[in-house]
C-alpha cells in the first residue's frame, strides 16, 4: 500500500501549558490546531477534551462544540477518545459517541496500571457494552494496544462477535505500565495481527522517532502530536502539532510513499459516514 495515514493527537488528557505552552486546550484552540494539521497532511484527528481547569474530561458538550468548529473548517476524519478521565463512568465514556456519532473512536482493549500510580480500568462488561454502542452508531473502533495481552483480548472479542472483522489497531508504545517503545516490540505486535486488519503506531516521548520510522517502513500508518510528545527533539519544545505532522508527511514522501487524504483514509479504514 502506497498510502500512509497521519493521525494527529493534539491534546491528550495530561500535557499542560506548563509542559508546553503550545498544547491546545479550549475547543477553539483545538479546532484551529486541527485545521493547521489538516493543511499539513493529517487525515485523522484524535480528540480529547479539557475542562476549565485544564484536566481531562468526557463532557459531551465540549466534544460537540469542538467537532462543530472543526467541521466548519475542514473534512478531516474525527476520532474521539473514550478515555482520558480516570473518574469517568462507563456511561460518560460513551455518551458523546451516541450524540456525535464520529466515524471512529478509541477502544482501549484491556486494563493496566497507569503511570505506576493509578489504574486504567476497561472492564470486560464495559468493553462489550462499548462495542455494542459503537456498532449501533456506525463508529469504527480504533483498538488501542498497550501490550500484547490487549491484542489477544481484541481477538477474543472478535471471535465473540463484539468486534467486526477488518479491525483497525493503534499500537501505543512507551506508556508507563505498557510495552516499551522499541522497534522489536512493534515488530512482535505486528506479527500477531489477524489478516485484513489495518494498523498504526506511535511512540511516547523519546520513542517517537524510532516508532514513526519503523511504522512507515513496515507498512503501517502513524500517529503524532502533543498527546504523546511535547518535545520536537531533544531540548526543543514543539512549536505546534502541525510541526509534527509536517515532519511525518516529509518522511513518508521521502520514503517513496504518499500521504493519505481524509477520504483516502476513510476508504482504507472502511469508515461509515453517519
Backbone torsions as a table, in degrees:
resi	resn	phi	psi	omega
1	UNK	NA	127.6	-178.0
2	UNK	-81.7	-25.0	-174.1
3	UNK	-84.8	140.5	174.5
4	UNK	-126.6	127.9	-180.0
5	UNK	-87.8	131.0	171.9
6	UNK	-103.4	119.1	170.9
7	UNK	-99.7	135.5	173.3
8	UNK	-108.8	132.7	176.2
9	UNK	-115.1	89.6	-165.4
10	UNK	-76.9	-22.7	-167.4
11	UNK	-127.0	-51.2	-174.5
12	UNK	67.1	-169.4	-178.3
13	UNK	-107.6	-9.9	-169.3
14	UNK	-118.4	-43.0	-176.6
15	UNK	-60.4	141.8	-178.7
16	UNK	-117.7	172.5	174.5
17	UNK	-62.1	-26.5	176.6
18	UNK	-69.0	-34.3	175.8
19	UNK	-69.9	-41.9	177.8
20	UNK	-159.4	117.8	-176.3
21	UNK	-63.6	-10.5	-177.8
22	UNK	-92.9	2.6	176.4
23	UNK	-68.6	122.3	178.9
24	UNK	-74.8	140.4	-175.2
25	UNK	-123.8	-46.5	-175.5
26	UNK	-83.4	162.4	175.8
27	UNK	-53.2	-41.6	-180.0
28	UNK	-65.2	-45.2	179.2
29	UNK	-62.2	-44.0	-178.7
30	UNK	-64.8	-44.3	-178.7
31	UNK	-62.9	-44.7	178.8
32	UNK	-63.7	-40.3	179.3
33	UNK	-64.0	-45.5	-179.6
34	UNK	-62.4	-38.7	178.8
35	UNK	-63.2	-41.3	176.1
36	UNK	-61.6	-39.8	179.3
37	UNK	-67.7	-39.1	174.9
38	UNK	-58.2	-45.7	179.2
39	UNK	-63.8	-29.7	-179.0
40	UNK	-83.5	-12.1	176.6
41	UNK	128.8	-0.7	178.3
42	UNK	-71.2	135.1	177.7
43	UNK	-101.9	-21.0	-175.9
44	UNK	-133.4	139.6	174.6
45	UNK	-117.8	117.9	178.6
46	UNK	-96.2	115.2	-166.6
47	UNK	-111.9	134.2	166.2
48	UNK	-115.9	157.8	177.1
49	UNK	-115.7	154.1	176.1
50	UNK	-123.5	145.5	177.4
51	UNK	-85.0	-173.1	-175.9
52	UNK	-65.7	-16.5	177.4
53	UNK	-99.5	5.5	178.3
54	UNK	83.8	8.4	-179.4
55	UNK	-92.5	151.1	178.9
56	UNK	-60.5	139.2	-178.8
57	UNK	-144.9	154.1	176.4
58	UNK	-108.2	23.7	-179.1
59	UNK	-63.1	117.9	-173.0
60	UNK	-65.9	-27.7	179.9
61	UNK	-65.7	-35.3	178.2
62	UNK	-70.0	-39.7	175.0
63	UNK	-60.1	-46.5	-177.1
64	UNK	-62.8	-43.2	179.9
65	UNK	-63.4	-44.2	-178.5
66	UNK	-65.5	-44.4	179.4
67	UNK	-62.5	-40.9	178.3
68	UNK	-59.4	-45.2	-179.2
69	UNK	-65.0	-38.6	178.0
70	UNK	-66.3	-43.4	-177.0
71	UNK	-64.3	-25.3	176.3
72	UNK	-71.9	-17.5	-175.5
73	UNK	-105.2	-36.7	-173.2
74	UNK	-163.0	172.9	-176.6
75	UNK	-109.8	33.4	176.7
76	UNK	-60.6	148.5	177.1
77	UNK	-68.1	130.3	-179.5
78	UNK	-95.6	124.6	179.7
79	UNK	-123.8	110.8	-176.1
80	UNK	-99.8	139.9	176.1
81	UNK	-71.1	155.6	169.2
82	UNK	-118.4	17.2	178.0
83	UNK	-141.1	-167.7	178.8
84	UNK	109.7	-6.3	175.0
85	UNK	-137.1	104.8	-175.1
86	UNK	-66.5	-12.8	177.7
87	UNK	-94.4	-2.1	-176.8
88	UNK	-68.5	153.0	177.1
89	UNK	-92.6	169.4	176.6
90	UNK	-58.2	-35.0	-178.5
91	UNK	-74.1	-47.1	-177.7
92	UNK	-67.7	-19.8	178.2
93	UNK	-74.4	-13.2	-179.2
94	UNK	-131.2	-1.7	-178.9
95	UNK	-61.4	-36.8	-178.6
96	UNK	-69.1	-26.1	177.5
97	UNK	-67.2	-40.5	178.9
98	UNK	-67.8	-32.2	-177.3
99	UNK	-79.9	-44.4	-171.6
100	UNK	-98.7	-32.2	-177.5
101	UNK	54.6	60.7	178.4
102	UNK	-67.3	164.2	-179.4
103	UNK	-70.5	-28.9	-176.3
104	UNK	-152.0	152.2	179.0
105	UNK	-153.2	159.1	-176.1
106	UNK	-74.7	146.6	180.0
107	UNK	-136.5	93.0	-175.7
108	UNK	-79.2	107.3	-162.2
109	UNK	-90.0	51.8	176.7
110	UNK	154.7	165.2	179.0
111	UNK	-98.2	159.5	-178.4
112	UNK	-161.4	159.8	167.1
113	UNK	-70.3	128.5	-174.6
114	UNK	-106.9	118.5	177.5
115	UNK	57.6	20.6	177.8
116	UNK	64.0	13.2	-179.6
117	UNK	-138.0	3.7	178.8
118	UNK	-158.1	178.0	-178.9
119	UNK	-115.5	135.4	174.2
120	UNK	-106.7	100.3	-170.7
121	UNK	-97.0	124.6	171.5
122	UNK	-130.7	81.3	-175.2
123	UNK	-62.1	145.3	179.0
124	UNK	-52.1	-40.5	179.5
125	UNK	-65.5	-36.4	176.6
126	UNK	-65.1	-43.5	-179.4
127	UNK	-63.5	-36.8	176.5
128	UNK	-66.3	-46.0	-179.7
129	UNK	-64.1	-42.2	-179.9
130	UNK	-62.6	-41.3	177.9
131	UNK	-61.4	-40.3	178.8
132	UNK	-65.4	-43.2	178.3
133	UNK	-60.8	-44.6	-179.4
134	UNK	-62.9	-44.5	-179.1
135	UNK	-63.4	-40.8	-177.7
136	UNK	-67.4	-24.7	-176.3
137	UNK	-111.7	16.1	178.0
138	UNK	56.6	38.0	177.3
139	UNK	-103.1	121.4	179.3
140	UNK	-79.2	131.8	175.5
141	UNK	-72.2	129.7	165.0
142	UNK	-95.6	106.3	-169.7
143	UNK	-81.1	109.2	-176.3
144	UNK	-82.2	125.0	-176.0
145	UNK	-117.8	111.7	178.1
146	UNK	-97.5	-20.6	175.0
147	UNK	-158.6	172.3	-173.3
148	UNK	-62.5	-32.5	-179.9
149	UNK	-59.1	-35.3	179.1
150	UNK	-67.4	-33.9	177.7
151	UNK	-67.4	-41.1	176.8
152	UNK	-65.7	-33.5	173.3
153	UNK	-59.9	-43.3	-179.8
154	UNK	-61.5	-40.9	178.6
155	UNK	-63.8	-35.5	177.3
156	UNK	-65.0	-47.8	-178.6
157	UNK	-68.2	-27.5	173.3
158	UNK	-67.9	-44.3	179.2
159	UNK	-61.5	-36.5	-178.7
160	UNK	-82.5	-5.2	176.2
161	UNK	92.4	1.4	178.7
162	UNK	-76.3	-37.8	176.3
163	UNK	-107.6	131.5	-178.7
164	UNK	-79.2	164.9	176.6
165	UNK	-64.3	174.9	-177.2
166	UNK	58.1	48.5	-178.0
167	UNK	-71.1	154.2	175.4
168	UNK	-116.5	127.4	-175.9
169	UNK	-113.3	142.9	172.0
170	UNK	-119.6	111.8	178.1
171	UNK	-82.4	116.3	-179.7
172	UNK	-106.2	102.1	-173.2
173	UNK	-112.0	137.4	177.3
174	UNK	104.3	0.9	176.0
175	UNK	-73.4	138.3	177.7
176	UNK	-64.5	117.9	-174.7
177	UNK	107.8	-10.2	178.5
178	UNK	-118.1	-169.0	-179.5
179	UNK	-69.7	143.4	-179.7
180	UNK	-67.8	155.0	-178.8
181	UNK	-85.3	76.5	176.8
182	UNK	-121.2	152.9	177.8
183	UNK	-62.1	-37.1	179.8
184	UNK	-60.7	-42.0	178.5
185	UNK	-67.5	-37.7	178.0
186	UNK	-63.4	-45.0	179.6
187	UNK	-62.1	-41.0	178.9
188	UNK	-62.0	-47.8	-178.9
189	UNK	-65.0	-41.4	177.8
190	UNK	-57.7	-37.1	-179.3
191	UNK	-67.8	-14.9	179.9
192	UNK	-91.0	-7.4	-173.6
193	UNK	-68.0	141.6	173.2
194	UNK	-73.3	160.5	178.8
195	UNK	-62.7	150.4	175.7
196	UNK	68.2	13.2	173.9
197	UNK	-91.3	157.4	173.6
198	UNK	-111.7	159.7	-177.8
199	UNK	-151.2	156.5	176.1
200	UNK	-137.9	165.5	-178.1
201	UNK	-148.0	154.9	174.1
202	UNK	-145.7	152.7	172.7
203	UNK	-119.9	129.2	-179.2
204	UNK	-81.1	139.5	176.2
205	UNK	62.6	-129.5	-176.2
206	UNK	-64.8	-17.6	179.0
207	UNK	-80.4	0.1	-174.2
208	UNK	-58.8	-55.0	-173.9
209	UNK	-68.0	-48.0	179.0
210	UNK	-56.6	-42.1	-179.1
211	UNK	-72.7	-37.0	176.1
212	UNK	-58.5	-49.8	-178.6
213	UNK	-65.6	-42.6	-178.1
214	UNK	-66.7	-40.5	179.9
215	UNK	-62.2	-43.0	178.2
216	UNK	-61.2	-45.5	-176.8
217	UNK	-68.2	-32.2	-174.7
218	UNK	-89.2	2.0	176.5
219	UNK	94.5	12.1	-179.4
220	UNK	-97.8	180.0	174.9
221	UNK	-102.6	174.8	-171.4
222	UNK	-133.9	153.5	172.4
223	UNK	-125.8	135.7	178.1
224	UNK	-135.0	166.8	175.3
225	UNK	135.3	168.5	-172.7
226	UNK	-74.2	-10.3	169.9
227	UNK	-59.8	-34.5	-172.8
228	UNK	-103.1	-21.3	-173.3
229	UNK	-165.5	118.5	178.9
230	UNK	-92.5	-4.9	-179.8
231	UNK	-102.3	131.2	176.1
232	UNK	-77.6	-38.0	173.8
233	UNK	-153.8	177.9	-177.5
234	UNK	-58.1	125.3	178.4
235	UNK	67.1	17.6	179.0
236	UNK	-131.5	112.1	177.0
237	UNK	-67.8	143.9	176.2
238	UNK	-67.2	136.3	178.4
239	UNK	-77.6	-29.4	-178.3
240	UNK	-167.2	165.1	172.6
241	UNK	-68.4	-31.8	178.1
242	UNK	-61.2	-28.5	176.8
243	UNK	-63.2	-41.4	176.3
244	UNK	-65.0	-43.7	-178.6
245	UNK	-63.6	-42.6	179.4
246	UNK	-60.0	-43.4	178.7
247	UNK	-62.9	-45.5	-180.0
248	UNK	-61.4	-43.0	-179.8
249	UNK	-63.1	-42.5	179.3
250	UNK	-63.6	-41.3	179.1
251	UNK	-65.1	-40.2	178.1
252	UNK	-61.2	-47.2	-179.1
253	UNK	-66.0	-42.7	-179.7
254	UNK	-65.5	-23.0	179.2
255	UNK	-86.9	2.2	176.8
256	UNK	90.0	13.6	179.6
257	UNK	-110.7	-179.0	-177.9
258	UNK	-123.1	145.9	178.3
259	UNK	-83.6	123.3	-177.4
260	UNK	-71.2	140.4	171.8
261	UNK	-80.4	167.6	176.0
262	UNK	-55.3	-43.4	-179.5
263	UNK	-68.0	-35.2	175.5
264	UNK	-67.5	-36.4	175.8
265	UNK	-63.4	-40.7	178.0
266	UNK	-60.2	-41.5	180.0
267	UNK	-68.8	-43.4	-179.0
268	UNK	-62.6	-42.6	-175.1
269	UNK	-87.8	-8.7	-179.5
270	UNK	66.5	44.9	-177.0
271	UNK	-81.4	151.5	179.7
272	UNK	-114.0	120.2	176.2
273	UNK	-72.4	137.2	179.5
274	UNK	-80.6	NA	NA
